[in-house]
Amino acid sequence: MNHSRWKLKREQELGTDHSETEEVRAERAEIRLAMAFAKAVYDRRKELGLSQSDVAERAGLTQAKVSRIEGADAVPTLPLLRRLARALDASLSIALDEEQEEVSFVARTAA
């Protein structure tokens, strides 16, 4: 059996008699949220033309911490979320529901 057929067969088998536990579903949701946040930070940083070091300096963090955030390896606290929003000159919008997690930075408008 070639690889593509094996993969299709495996997916069919998983679809019929594989059920995730609540714990696995919760872990997947947490990972998706961390990845959505990481992508939002990365996208906004790139939009502003900033390096990780620039964001770190603006937020009072280390470059390594910004790297961990962008790599979805850090769980941000509420104060850290505020610091990142200020450093990225934006408001942070997080929408959560059962089916999706949406995280975005919205540029502040000039007053």
Backbone as a printed PyTorch tensor [residue, N CA C, xyz], in Angstrom:
tensor([[[  0.8490,  -1.1660,   0.0000],
         [  0.0000,   0.0000,   0.0000],
         [  0.8970,   1.2320,   0.0000]],

        [[  0.6610,   2.1610,  -0.9460],
         [  1.5040,   3.3520,  -0.9760],
         [  1.0940,   4.3130,   0.1490]],

        [[  1.9390,   5.3070,   0.3790],
         [  1.7580,   6.2100,   1.5100],
         [  0.4210,   6.9400,   1.4710]],

        [[  0.0290,   7.4660,   0.3190],
         [ -1.2200,   8.2330,   0.2520],
         [ -2.4270,   7.3500,   0.5630]],

        [[ -2.4090,   6.1110,   0.1490],
         [ -3.5140,   5.2020,   0.4720],
         [ -3.5120,   4.8440,   1.9530]],

        [[ -2.3130,   4.6630,   2.5090],
         [ -2.2120,   4.3600,   3.9320],
         [ -2.7740,   5.5160,   4.7540]],

        [[ -2.4100,   6.7410,   4.3500],
         [ -2.8830,   7.9190,   5.0680],
         [ -4.4050,   8.0200,   4.9920]],

        [[ -4.9660,   7.8140,   3.8210],
         [ -6.4180,   7.8650,   3.6470],
         [ -7.0910,   6.7870,   4.5000]],

        [[ -6.5510,   5.5760,   4.4780],
         [ -7.1230,   4.4870,   5.2710],
         [ -7.0610,   4.8260,   6.7520]],

        [[ -5.9390,   5.3620,   7.1990],
         [ -5.7910,   5.7260,   8.6100],
         [ -6.8080,   6.7950,   8.9870]],

        [[ -6.9800,   7.8130,   8.1410],
         [ -7.9490,   8.8730,   8.4250],
         [ -9.3660,   8.3250,   8.4880]],

        [[ -9.6900,   7.3870,   7.6140],
         [-11.0200,   6.7840,   7.6330],
         [-11.2230,   5.9960,   8.9250]],

        [[-10.2040,   5.2570,   9.3410],
         [-10.3060,   4.4850,  10.5770],
         [-10.4510,   5.4040,  11.7870]],

        [[ -9.6910,   6.4750,  11.8040],
         [ -9.7860,   7.4040,  12.9170],
         [-11.1440,   8.0810,  12.9530]],

        [[-11.7060,   8.3570,  11.7890],
         [-12.9910,   9.0250,  11.7140],
         [-14.1400,   8.1610,  12.1740]],

        [[-14.0130,   6.8600,  12.0930],
         [-15.1280,   5.9910,  12.4290],
         [-15.1400,   5.5440,  13.8790]],

        [[-13.9800,   5.2160,  14.4420],
         [-14.0320,   4.6880,  15.7970],
         [-13.0710,   5.3900,  16.7550]],

        [[-12.6640,   6.5710,  16.4080],
         [-11.7810,   7.3280,  17.2930],
         [-12.5810,   8.4700,  17.9130]],

        [[-12.5930,   8.5110,  19.2050],
         [-13.2440,   9.6330,  19.8720],
         [-12.2660,  10.2340,  20.8710]],

        [[-12.1310,  11.5510,  20.7970],
         [-11.2230,  12.2450,  21.7010],
         [-11.8620,  12.3860,  23.0690]],

        [[-11.0430,  12.3190,  24.0610],
         [-11.5290,  12.5680,  25.4110],
         [-11.7030,  14.0760,  25.5830]],

        [[-12.4290,  14.4510,  26.5830],
         [-12.6250,  15.8740,  26.8890],
         [-11.2830,  16.5400,  27.1870]],

        [[-10.4030,  15.8220,  27.8390],
         [ -9.0760,  16.3520,  28.1670],
         [ -8.2740,  16.6590,  26.8990]],

        [[ -8.3290,  15.7640,  25.9330],
         [ -7.6120,  15.9760,  24.6700],
         [ -8.2220,  17.1480,  23.9130]],

        [[ -9.5380,  17.2380,  23.8870],
         [-10.1970,  18.3720,  23.2230],
         [ -9.7970,  19.6890,  23.8610]],

        [[ -9.7550,  19.7230,  25.1840],
         [ -9.3800,  20.9450,  25.8930],
         [ -7.9310,  21.3240,  25.5910]],

        [[ -7.0650,  20.3290,  25.5460],
         [ -5.6590,  20.5900,  25.2340],
         [ -5.5030,  21.1210,  23.8120]],

        [[ -6.2350,  20.5420,  22.8780],
         [ -6.1940,  21.0320,  21.4920],
         [ -6.6830,  22.4760,  21.4090]],

        [[ -7.7430,  22.7930,  22.1380],
         [ -8.2740,  24.1570,  22.1370],
         [ -7.2430,  25.1280,  22.7100]],

        [[ -6.5580,  24.7270,  23.7620],
         [ -5.5290,  25.5670,  24.3690],
         [ -4.3760,  25.8070,  23.3870]],

        [[ -3.9960,  24.7810,  22.6720],
         [ -2.9250,  24.9110,  21.6800],
         [ -3.3480,  25.8360,  20.5500]],

        [[ -4.5830,  25.6720,  20.0720],
         [ -5.0810,  26.5470,  19.0010],
         [ -5.0770,  28.0080,  19.4440]],

        [[ -5.4930,  28.2590,  20.6820],
         [ -5.5210,  29.6270,  21.2000],
         [ -4.1070,  30.1940,  21.3160]],

        [[ -3.1800,  29.4080,  21.8130],
         [ -1.7870,  29.8610,  21.9220],
         [ -1.2170,  30.1670,  20.5410]],

        [[ -1.5430,  29.3440,  19.5660],
         [ -1.0510,  29.5660,  18.2050],
         [ -1.6980,  30.8020,  17.5820]],

        [[ -2.9790,  31.0150,  17.8460],
         [ -3.6580,  32.2020,  17.3210],
         [ -3.0450,  33.4690,  17.9140]],

        [[ -2.7520,  33.4340,  19.2120],
         [ -2.1300,  34.5880,  19.8530],
         [ -0.7250,  34.8140,  19.2990]],

        [[  0.0370,  33.7510,  19.1600],
         [  1.3940,  33.8540,  18.6230],
         [  1.3800,  34.4680,  17.2310]],

        [[  0.4600,  34.0240,  16.4040],
         [  0.3470,  34.5490,  15.0390],
         [ -0.0570,  36.0220,  15.0490]],

        [[ -0.9560,  36.4030,  15.9400],
         [ -1.3790,  37.7990,  16.0330],
         [ -0.2150,  38.7020,  16.4220]],

        [[  0.5930,  38.2680,  17.3780],
         [  1.7660,  39.0530,  17.7950],
         [  2.7430,  39.1680,  16.6200]],

        [[  3.0260,  38.0540,  15.9910],
         [  3.9640,  38.0430,  14.8600],
         [  3.4670,  38.9530,  13.7290]],

        [[  2.1930,  38.7880,  13.3590],
         [  1.6400,  39.5780,  12.2510],
         [  1.7010,  41.0720,  12.5340]],

        [[  1.3290,  41.4740,  13.7570],
         [  1.3450,  42.9010,  14.1040],
         [  2.7800,  43.4210,  14.1440]],

        [[  3.6810,  42.6380,  14.6710],
         [  5.0890,  43.0540,  14.7220],
         [  5.6260,  43.2860,  13.3140]],

        [[  5.3220,  42.3570,  12.4170],
         [  5.7840,  42.4930,  11.0310],
         [  5.1220,  43.6830,  10.3410]],

        [[  3.8390,  43.8930,  10.6330],
         [  3.1050,  45.0260,  10.0630],
         [  3.7750,  46.3480,  10.4350]],

        [[  4.2930,  46.4150,  11.6550],
         [  4.9720,  47.6240,  12.1210],
         [  6.4360,  47.6840,  11.7060]],

        [[  6.9450,  46.5930,  11.1390],
         [  8.3440,  46.5520,  10.7350],
         [  9.3050,  46.4700,  11.9110]],

        [[  8.8500,  45.8440,  12.9870],
         [  9.6740,  45.7440,  14.1920],
         [ 10.3410,  44.3800,  14.2890]],

        [[ 11.4920,  44.3670,  14.9460],
         [ 12.1480,  43.0950,  15.2590],
         [ 11.6220,  42.6120,  16.6110]],

        [[ 11.9230,  41.3770,  16.9450],
         [ 11.5550,  40.8740,  18.2700],
         [ 12.2320,  41.7060,  19.3550]],

        [[ 13.4430,  42.1150,  19.1180],
         [ 14.1690,  42.9510,  20.0900],
         [ 13.4830,  44.2970,  20.2790]],

        [[ 12.9770,  44.8700,  19.1840],
         [ 12.2600,  46.1430,  19.2750],
         [ 11.0170,  45.9970,  20.1500]],

        [[ 10.2470,  44.9430,  19.9110],
         [  9.0320,  44.7020,  20.7030],
         [  9.4090,  44.4570,  22.1590]],

        [[ 10.4560,  43.6750,  22.3740],
         [ 10.9020,  43.3870,  23.7350],
         [ 11.2570,  44.6760,  24.4710]],

        [[ 11.9880,  45.5460,  23.8190],
         [ 12.3790,  46.8060,  24.4420],
         [ 11.1540,  47.6560,  24.7630]],

        [[ 10.2200,  47.7410,  23.8380],
         [  9.0020,  48.5340,  24.0460],
         [  8.1430,  47.9760,  25.1820]],

        [[  8.1480,  46.6500,  25.3420],
         [  7.2930,  46.0000,  26.3400],
         [  8.0110,  45.7250,  27.6540]],

        [[  9.3050,  46.0140,  27.7100],
         [ 10.0650,  45.7270,  28.9200],
         [ 10.2730,  44.2310,  29.1200]],

        [[ 10.4800,  43.5200,  28.0280],
         [ 10.6970,  42.0770,  28.0530],
         [ 12.0590,  41.7680,  27.4610]],

        [[ 12.4030,  40.5070,  27.4470],
         [ 13.6020,  40.0840,  26.7340],
         [ 13.2000,  39.6140,  25.3390]],

        [[ 14.1560,  39.6160,  24.4340],
         [ 13.8900,  39.1110,  23.0860],
         [ 13.5040,  37.6470,  23.1590]],

        [[ 14.1100,  36.9070,  24.0740],
         [ 13.7950,  35.4800,  24.2170],
         [ 12.3380,  35.2760,  24.6180]],

        [[ 11.8210,  36.1470,  25.4800],
         [ 10.4160,  36.0400,  25.8940],
         [  9.4890,  36.3080,  24.7110]],

        [[  9.8090,  37.3000,  23.8960],
         [  8.9990,  37.5870,  22.7060],
         [  9.0580,  36.3920,  21.7520]],

        [[ 10.2190,  35.7990,  21.6180],
         [ 10.3670,  34.6150,  20.7700],
         [  9.4920,  33.4720,  21.2780]],

        [[  9.4770,  33.2610,  22.5930],
         [  8.6380,  32.2040,  23.1680],
         [  7.1590,  32.4930,  22.9470]],

        [[  6.7760,  33.7620,  23.0400],
         [  5.3770,  34.1400,  22.7920],
         [  5.0190,  33.8480,  21.3430]],

        [[  5.8700,  34.2580,  20.4150],
         [  5.6050,  34.0220,  18.9970],
         [  5.6830,  32.5470,  18.6300]],

        [[  6.3770,  31.7720,  19.4290],
         [  6.4660,  30.3370,  19.1940],
         [  5.3780,  29.5560,  19.9060]],

        [[  4.4510,  30.2680,  20.5300],
         [  3.3370,  29.6620,  21.2800],
         [  3.8580,  28.8050,  22.4370]],

        [[  5.0130,  29.1960,  22.9820],
         [  5.6110,  28.4480,  24.0890],
         [  5.4450,  29.1420,  25.4330]],

        [[  4.7150,  30.2590,  25.4590],
         [  4.5360,  30.9940,  26.7010],
         [  3.0530,  31.2960,  26.8920]],

        [[  2.5980,  31.1800,  28.1160],
         [  1.2180,  31.5110,  28.4310],
         [  1.2150,  32.9280,  29.0040]],

        [[  0.6560,  33.8830,  28.2660],
         [  0.7110,  35.2680,  28.7280],
         [ -0.2800,  35.5470,  29.8610]],

        [[  0.1410,  36.3780,  30.7770],
         [ -0.7390,  36.8510,  31.8430],
         [ -1.4740,  38.0900,  31.3400]],

        [[ -2.4770,  38.5250,  32.0610],
         [ -3.1980,  39.7360,  31.6650],
         [ -2.2880,  40.9620,  31.6230]],

        [[ -1.4150,  41.1680,  32.6190],
         [ -0.5030,  42.3140,  32.5150],
         [  0.4220,  42.2170,  31.2970]],

        [[  0.8480,  41.0250,  30.9550],
         [  1.7000,  40.8580,  29.7770],
         [  0.9220,  41.1810,  28.5030]],

        [[ -0.3330,  40.7860,  28.4420],
         [ -1.1610,  41.1140,  27.2770],
         [ -1.2520,  42.6350,  27.1100]],

        [[ -1.4370,  43.3390,  28.2090],
         [ -1.5170,  44.8020,  28.1580],
         [ -0.1920,  45.3930,  27.6610]],

        [[  0.9260,  44.8910,  28.1930],
         [  2.2330,  45.3990,  27.7830],
         [  2.4860,  45.1660,  26.3030]],

        [[  2.0930,  43.9900,  25.8120],
         [  2.2800,  43.6990,  24.3900],
         [  1.3960,  44.5920,  23.5160]],

        [[  0.1600,  44.8020,  23.9360],
         [ -0.7340,  45.6740,  23.1660],
         [ -0.1480,  47.0840,  23.0730]],

        [[  0.3550,  47.5870,  24.1870],
         [  0.9790,  48.9230,  24.1670],
         [  2.2180,  48.9320,  23.2860]],

        [[  3.0480,  47.9030,  23.4060],
         [  4.2780,  47.8230,  22.6140],
         [  3.9830,  47.7450,  21.1240]],

        [[  2.8570,  47.1430,  20.7830],
         [  2.4750,  46.9880,  19.3740],
         [  1.5190,  48.0860,  18.9250]],

        [[  1.3630,  49.1080,  19.7590],
         [  0.5190,  50.2660,  19.4630],
         [ -0.8480,  49.8380,  18.9280]],

        [[ -1.5030,  48.9830,  19.7030],
         [ -2.7750,  48.4210,  19.2560],
         [ -3.6350,  48.0330,  20.4450]],

        [[ -4.9030,  47.7830,  20.1400],
         [ -5.8030,  47.1770,  21.1110],
         [ -5.8280,  45.6870,  20.8150]],

        [[ -5.9310,  44.8990,  21.8490],
         [ -5.9750,  43.4530,  21.6860],
         [ -7.4160,  42.9930,  21.7620]],

        [[ -7.8230,  42.2270,  20.7690],
         [ -9.1790,  41.6890,  20.7170],
         [ -9.1030,  40.1680,  20.7450]],

        [[ -9.8110,  39.5730,  21.7160],
         [ -9.8360,  38.1190,  21.8370],
         [-11.2940,  37.6870,  21.8790]],

        [[-11.6850,  36.8420,  20.9450],
         [-13.0450,  36.3100,  20.9020],
         [-12.9660,  34.7990,  21.0440]],

        [[-13.6660,  34.2690,  22.0190],
         [-13.6320,  32.8340,  22.2860],
         [-15.0460,  32.2700,  22.2530]],

        [[-15.1880,  31.1430,  21.6050],
         [-16.4330,  30.3880,  21.6940],
         [-16.1050,  28.9180,  21.5190]],

        [[-17.1060,  28.0910,  21.4540],
         [-16.8910,  26.6440,  21.3920],
         [-16.1660,  26.1780,  20.1340]],

        [[-16.3490,  26.8900,  19.0310],
         [-15.8290,  26.3970,  17.7590],
         [-14.5880,  27.1100,  17.2410]],

        [[-14.2980,  28.2910,  17.7620],
         [-13.1110,  28.9790,  17.2610],
         [-12.5690,  29.9580,  18.2830]],

        [[-11.3050,  30.2740,  18.1110],
         [-10.6360,  31.2760,  18.9090],
         [-10.0860,  32.3010,  17.9420]],

        [[-10.3730,  33.5610,  18.2000],
         [ -9.8770,  34.6140,  17.3240],
         [ -9.1330,  35.6400,  18.1580]],

        [[ -7.9070,  35.9040,  17.7610],
         [ -7.0660,  36.8660,  18.4540],
         [ -6.5440,  37.8460,  17.4160]],

        [[ -6.6740,  39.1350,  17.6960],
         [ -6.1460,  40.1140,  16.7460],
         [ -5.7380,  41.3940,  17.4690]],

        [[ -4.7900,  42.0630,  16.8880],
         [ -4.3980,  43.3830,  17.3490],
         [ -4.9840,  44.3780,  16.3710]],

        [[ -5.6800,  45.3680,  16.9080],
         [ -6.3060,  46.4000,  16.0930],
         [ -5.5360,  47.6820,  16.3080]],

        [[ -4.9950,  48.2280,  15.2220],
         [ -4.1830,  49.4420,  15.3160],
         [ -4.9880,  50.5740,  15.9360]],

        [[ -4.3500,  51.2970,  16.8070],
         [ -4.9980,  52.4610,  17.4170],
         [ -5.0670,  53.5700,  16.3880]],

        [[ -6.1480,  54.3010,  16.4140],
         [ -6.2870,  55.4230,  15.4940],
         [ -5.6960,  56.6640,  16.1380]],

        [[ -5.1380,  57.5280,  15.3170],
         [ -4.5460,  58.7600,  15.8240],
         [ -5.6510,  59.6790,  16.3460]],

        [[ -5.3990,  60.2910,  17.4730],
         [ -6.4140,  61.1660,  18.0890],
         [ -6.3500,  62.5580,  17.5490]]])
